[in-house]
Amino acid sequence: MKKMETYSTTVVIVGSGSSGISAAFELYQKKIPFILLERGDKVGGAGKFGAHGMFAIHSKQQDEKGVDYGYEQAFTELTTDNHYFVNGELLSRFLKESGANIARLDEMGLPVTVEQSEQKPHLNDPLVYHKFNNFKDKMASWDKLPEKFTADGINQVLTNTSAIDLDYDNGLKAVIAADNQGEKLRIETKKVIFADGGYCGNAKMMTTKYDDADELLNLGEHKSDGTGIRLSQKLGANTYHNPVLFAHACAPSSTINPMARDSSVETLTNLPLLWVDQTANRFVNEDIVYDFALWGNAAHNVGGKYYVILDQNTLDYFKNNEVNLEDSFERQFCDVGEIPRTSVGPLPNIQNDFDQAIKSGEVVVGKNVEDLAHKLGLPIDALKRSLKNYNQAIKNKNDEVFLKPANELLFNVADGPFYAIVEHCAILGTLDGVNVDRNCEPVRKDGSPIKDLYIVGNNVNGLYSDGYPSFEGIANGFAFVSGWIAAKEIQKNLA
Ligand SMILES: Cc1cc2nc3c(=O)[nH]c(=O)nc-3n(C[C@H](O)[C@H](O)[C@H](O)COP(=O)(O)OP(=O)(O)OC[C@H]3O[C@@H](n4cnc5c(N)ncnc54)[C@H](O)[C@@H]3O)c2cc1C
């Protein structure tokens, strides 16, 4: 039998996304030898290909701008928003180190600038969101970091290589990894940091935790299969927690990223029209379309799928007219200084776009209400009741049940043909995993830490009770800070 290749180092970091690259940067600066393992053919993760920015308080930029929002407000709001189901020590440490982390990003070549939220309901929120100065430059700078880390020959970055197991006997002996040909290697080491990004790429874990897993548009890091969570659990770590999905907006496909195409079907998805769930009932004030996390949560709450209902008159109106409703994604695509459009239309291609979407199943058309209900498998009485009540709300400009603002009560749904856009809850990852202490060490049920292991980023329990809050940038901010915390703790432990 071929002998397993053996390496030796002080720290193994599993994953090179936000938390892993942050940990690596700290160890590199402090000259602590490490091997960074990355399953993909390049460094990255959701932090590189996805995230636009991050949350922080008391960054130098915020202080210079006189931002009047700090630790007390952030700690109180995040604790109460999560109904006290938080790891207070960890939350506190994250918040207190989040400002200094912004300065580190500059040193890493990933600069950010504090700016106003891109989401309409948060335009007047305190300045807490730090946006990468240039998305493409961020990706390029990230790709250059391995060269920097390995230049003096102390560290190694192994791409196409995944951690698969641990050799642990009253302390860590080695991390067992495999390259993408299945060839195993043994890395003898003192400490390991699991920065592998949660479990949204693990179909079994997803279906076990989420009833609606099959309906979700999964935009997260598919290479994240829960390695760190599973291996810590095997060593006795407490993984008890509510499942927390990083739900974020919705889209008319469970496979195609809405950013990847330009269709009127996407435009109408992003407006507060009439929505019904899989029981044909309205389920939320559709104005929630302007808050991505809460919009996603509302869809997740009704089984990950709902329908936007409209009739031919509405479709024709959009074809020929400008409508005073803002596309909820409009501000995401504005360059700095560009003034966002607060209306949509005319949409001259709308009929063609809908006809194409009917062929792909993203839109269903019915010649009358009965036909639509039949094709969608919805109870006809409930659908008729929902349309009647909604049309009444439009007529009276008064939504007595869900309280949608009068200026959004624009289109009744009265004359066939009727259309239903089939919407899926989009997710950016998962946000529950392992219980940790304030140093990001996994803990057992009795609270005692498991020696030599660190768990960071999306793998960690304790910041969210059950869903992502409407603060932007917490996930990525925490990922960078938690990687930094783990690396600093290792430094202390090795001293
Ligand atoms: C499209 C998109 C947009 C987003 N926008 C924002 C935003 O604007 N603000 C915000 O706060 N958050 C945002 N997020 C979430 C944010 O990116 C994540 O919370 C953050 O990246 C988590 O960091 P992480 O290090 O835990 O995981 P990641 O950054 O995903 O990194 C995990 C890495 O581990 C690697 N890996 C997995 N398993 C193994 C293994 N066994 N061995 C070796 N390597 C492994 C993966 O390949 C990956 O490179 C977004 C996410 C997406 C998908």
The ligand as a MOL file (V3000), in Angstrom:
LIG
                    3D

  0  0  0     0  0            999 V3000
M  V30 BEGIN CTAB
M  V30 COUNTS 53 58 0 0 0
M  V30 BEGIN ATOM
M  V30 1 C -23.7890 35.8290 -3.2690 0
M  V30 2 C -23.4510 36.1430 -1.8360 0
M  V30 3 C -23.4500 37.4660 -1.4060 0
M  V30 4 C -23.1430 37.7620 -0.0700 0
M  V30 5 N -23.1320 39.0620 0.3340 0
M  V30 6 C -22.8190 39.3640 1.6100 0
M  V30 7 C -22.6800 40.7120 2.0360 0
M  V30 8 O -22.7330 41.6440 1.2200 0
M  V30 9 N -22.4390 40.9360 3.3450 0
M  V30 10 C -22.3070 39.9130 4.2480 0
M  V30 11 O -22.1250 40.1590 5.4430 0
M  V30 12 N -22.3480 38.6330 3.8510 0
M  V30 13 C -22.5920 38.3300 2.5710 0
M  V30 14 N -22.6080 37.0310 2.1770 0
M  V30 15 C -22.2530 35.9930 3.1700 0
M  V30 16 C -20.7540 35.9560 3.3960 0
M  V30 17 O -20.0960 35.8810 2.1600 0
M  V30 18 C -20.4170 34.7530 4.2550 0
M  V30 19 O -21.1100 34.8560 5.4840 0
M  V30 20 C -18.9180 34.6500 4.5210 0
M  V30 21 O -18.2150 34.5290 3.3140 0
M  V30 22 C -18.6410 33.4290 5.4030 0
M  V30 23 O -17.2680 33.2490 5.4940 0
M  V30 24 P -16.6760 31.7980 5.7110 0
M  V30 25 O -15.2020 31.9430 5.7910 0
M  V30 26 O -17.3830 31.1270 6.8200 0
M  V30 27 O -17.0830 30.9830 4.3840 0
M  V30 28 P -16.6430 31.2190 2.8720 0
M  V30 29 O -16.2450 32.6190 2.6290 0
M  V30 30 O -17.7300 30.6670 2.0200 0
M  V30 31 O -15.3660 30.2810 2.7150 0
M  V30 32 C -15.4260 28.8730 2.9200 0
M  V30 33 C -14.2870 28.2200 2.1390 0
M  V30 34 O -14.0400 26.9100 2.6460 0
M  V30 35 C -13.7690 26.0330 1.5580 0
M  V30 36 N -14.0200 24.6500 2.0270 0
M  V30 37 C -15.1970 24.0930 2.3770 0
M  V30 38 N -15.0050 22.8430 2.8530 0
M  V30 39 C -13.6710 22.6040 2.8120 0
M  V30 40 C -12.8600 21.5140 3.1950 0
M  V30 41 N -13.3750 20.4000 3.7450 0
M  V30 42 N -11.5180 21.5960 2.9900 0
M  V30 43 C -10.9620 22.7210 2.4340 0
M  V30 44 N -11.7020 23.7930 2.0740 0
M  V30 45 C -13.0410 23.7490 2.2710 0
M  V30 46 C -14.7210 26.5110 0.4870 0
M  V30 47 O -14.3310 26.0540 -0.7910 0
M  V30 48 C -14.5960 28.0330 0.6580 0
M  V30 49 O -13.5430 28.5550 -0.1130 0
M  V30 50 C -22.8690 36.7010 0.8390 0
M  V30 51 C -22.8550 35.3710 0.4020 0
M  V30 52 C -23.1350 35.0940 -0.9310 0
M  V30 53 C -23.1070 33.6570 -1.3870 0
M  V30 END ATOM
M  V30 BEGIN BOND
M  V30 1 1 1 2
M  V30 2 1 2 3
M  V30 3 2 2 52
M  V30 4 2 3 4
M  V30 5 1 4 5
M  V30 6 1 4 50
M  V30 7 2 5 6
M  V30 8 1 6 7
M  V30 9 1 6 13
M  V30 10 2 7 8
M  V30 11 1 7 9
M  V30 12 1 9 10
M  V30 13 2 10 11
M  V30 14 1 10 12
M  V30 15 2 12 13
M  V30 16 1 13 14
M  V30 17 1 14 15
M  V30 18 1 14 50
M  V30 19 1 15 16
M  V30 20 1 16 17
M  V30 21 1 16 18
M  V30 22 1 18 19
M  V30 23 1 18 20
M  V30 24 1 20 21
M  V30 25 1 20 22
M  V30 26 1 22 23
M  V30 27 1 23 24
M  V30 28 2 24 25
M  V30 29 1 24 26
M  V30 30 1 24 27
M  V30 31 1 27 28
M  V30 32 2 28 29
M  V30 33 1 28 30
M  V30 34 1 28 31
M  V30 35 1 31 32
M  V30 36 1 32 33
M  V30 37 1 33 34
M  V30 38 1 33 48
M  V30 39 1 34 35
M  V30 40 1 35 36
M  V30 41 1 35 46
M  V30 42 1 36 37
M  V30 43 1 36 45
M  V30 44 2 37 38
M  V30 45 1 38 39
M  V30 46 1 39 40
M  V30 47 2 39 45
M  V30 48 1 40 41
M  V30 49 2 40 42
M  V30 50 1 42 43
M  V30 51 2 43 44
M  V30 52 1 44 45
M  V30 53 1 46 47
M  V30 54 1 46 48
M  V30 55 1 48 49
M  V30 56 2 50 51
M  V30 57 1 51 52
M  V30 58 1 52 53
M  V30 END BOND
M  V30 END CTAB
M  END
